[in-house]
Amino acid sequence: MINGGDDDFIETLVYLAKNEKLLERLSRNALDYVKNKISWRLISKEHLKVYERAIEKV
């Protein structure tokens, strides 16, 4: 499942469960990343730019 194997994955889960502040920070960072880098709004804007460039070449 994870590159390091199941034992590494379990160890990481236990570590995060015991370190609530780190878990909260990682969760916030992940949410910010999704909102700012891979949201559907941003993806659609990038697609529109590509389509506009294609239309310019027609």
LINTA-V123834 format. One record per residue. RES is the residue in one small letter. OMEGA is omega in radians with two decimals (NA if undefined). Layout:
RES:OMEGA
RES:OMEGA
//
This chain:
m:3.12
i:-3.05
n:-3.11
g:3.14
g:-3.09
d:-3.11
d:3.10
d:3.12
f:3.12
i:3.12
e:3.12
t:3.10
l:3.13
v:3.12
y:3.14
l:3.12
a:-3.13
k:-3.10
n:-3.03
e:3.14
k:3.11
l:3.12
l:3.12
e:-3.14
r:3.11
l:3.13
s:3.11
r:3.14
n:3.13
a:3.13
l:3.09
d:3.13
y:-3.12
v:-3.12
k:-3.01
n:-3.05
k:-3.02
i:3.09
s:3.13
w:3.11
r:3.14
l:3.12
i:-3.14
s:3.09
k:3.12
e:3.10
h:3.11
l:3.10
k:3.14
v:3.13
y:3.12
e:3.10
r:3.12
a:-3.13
i:3.13
e:-3.07
k:-3.12
v:NA
//
